[in-house]
Amino acid sequence: MIDWERVDCLRAEIGEADFEEVVDLFLEEVEEVLGRLSPTVRPRQLEADLHFLKGSALNLGFADLAALCQAEERRAAAGAPIDRAPVATLYAASRQAFLARLRPSGRRGQAA
């Protein structure tokens, strides 16, 4: 679900303080974009939003979410309808696993 090697590499590259900022920004932006995904959105916008989610997820090690977003991005590019529910469900599970390891006490702003 989470590529912890990628997470550790990113943390080492940018340092703890910047890593926390990246995590917080990632969570905010992903939740905002997930809120926009709907069947009424133009296919090009869906494709762009799913592309954004895929890239963001890869950057922070959410490997399974990135793969699902890539598949849905391809569907949107082909004009096929996408199903937001599996993306939102996988994001929620990934987020929970990610934060449980980084912030075991549930506190924000301090990675473990």
C-alpha positions as CSV (number, residue, x, y, z in Angstrom):
1,M,0.0,0.0,0.0
2,I,2.7,2.5,1.0
3,D,6.2,2.5,-0.4
4,W,8.1,3.2,2.8
5,E,11.4,3.3,1.0
6,R,10.1,6.2,-1.0
7,V,8.8,7.9,2.1
8,D,12.1,7.5,3.9
9,C,14.0,8.7,0.9
10,L,11.9,11.8,0.6
11,R,12.2,12.6,4.3
12,A,16.0,12.2,4.1
13,E,16.2,14.5,1.0
14,I,14.1,17.4,2.3
15,G,14.5,17.1,6.1
16,E,11.9,16.6,8.9
17,A,10.4,20.1,8.9
18,D,9.9,20.3,5.1
19,F,8.7,16.7,5.1
20,E,5.9,17.5,7.6
21,E,4.9,20.5,5.4
22,V,4.8,18.3,2.3
23,V,2.7,15.7,4.1
24,D,0.2,18.3,5.3
25,L,0.0,19.9,1.9
26,F,-0.4,16.5,0.2
27,L,-3.3,15.5,2.5
28,E,-5.1,18.9,2.0
29,E,-4.7,18.9,-1.8
30,V,-5.7,15.2,-2.3
31,E,-8.8,15.7,-0.3
32,E,-9.7,18.8,-2.2
33,V,-9.2,17.0,-5.6
34,L,-11.1,14.0,-4.4
35,G,-14.0,16.3,-3.6
36,R,-14.1,17.4,-7.3
37,L,-14.2,14.0,-8.8
38,S,-17.7,13.3,-10.1
39,P,-19.4,11.9,-13.2
40,T,-20.6,15.5,-14.0
41,V,-17.0,16.8,-14.4
42,R,-15.7,17.1,-18.0
43,P,-13.5,14.1,-19.0
44,R,-10.5,16.3,-19.5
45,Q,-10.8,17.7,-16.0
46,L,-11.2,14.3,-14.6
47,E,-8.1,13.1,-16.5
48,A,-6.1,16.1,-15.2
49,D,-7.3,15.6,-11.6
50,L,-6.5,11.9,-11.7
51,H,-3.1,12.7,-13.2
52,F,-2.4,15.1,-10.3
53,L,-3.5,12.5,-7.8
54,K,-1.3,9.9,-9.4
55,G,1.8,12.1,-9.3
56,S,1.2,13.3,-5.8
57,A,0.6,9.8,-4.6
58,L,3.8,8.5,-6.2
59,N,5.8,11.4,-4.7
60,L,4.7,10.5,-1.2
61,G,4.8,6.7,-1.6
62,F,1.1,6.0,-1.9
63,A,1.9,3.3,-4.5
64,D,-1.4,1.5,-4.7
65,L,-3.3,4.8,-4.9
66,A,-1.0,5.9,-7.7
67,A,-1.7,2.7,-9.6
68,L,-5.5,3.0,-9.2
69,C,-5.4,6.7,-10.3
70,Q,-3.4,5.8,-13.3
71,A,-5.9,3.2,-14.4
72,E,-8.8,5.7,-13.8
73,E,-6.9,8.4,-15.6
74,R,-6.6,6.1,-18.7
75,R,-10.4,5.4,-18.4
76,A,-11.1,9.2,-18.3
77,A,-8.8,9.8,-21.3
78,A,-10.8,7.2,-23.2
79,G,-14.0,8.9,-22.3
80,A,-15.2,6.1,-20.0
81,P,-16.9,6.9,-16.8
82,I,-14.8,6.7,-13.6
83,D,-15.9,5.5,-10.2
84,R,-14.7,7.8,-7.5
85,A,-15.6,5.4,-4.6
86,P,-12.6,3.0,-5.0
87,V,-10.2,6.0,-5.3
88,A,-11.6,7.6,-2.1
89,T,-11.7,4.3,-0.2
90,L,-8.1,3.4,-1.1
91,Y,-7.0,7.0,-0.2
92,A,-8.7,6.7,3.2
93,A,-7.1,3.3,3.9
94,S,-3.7,4.5,2.7
95,R,-3.9,7.7,4.6
96,Q,-4.8,5.8,7.8
97,A,-1.8,3.4,7.4
98,F,0.5,6.3,6.5
99,L,-0.4,8.5,9.5
100,A,-0.5,5.5,11.9
101,R,3.2,4.9,11.2
102,L,4.3,8.5,11.0
103,R,2.2,9.9,13.8
104,P,1.3,7.0,16.1
105,S,-0.2,9.3,18.8
106,G,-2.4,10.9,16.2
107,R,-0.8,14.3,16.6
108,R,-0.4,16.6,13.6
109,G,2.7,18.5,12.8
110,Q,5.2,16.0,14.2
111,A,6.4,12.9,12.3
112,A,7.5,10.0,14.3
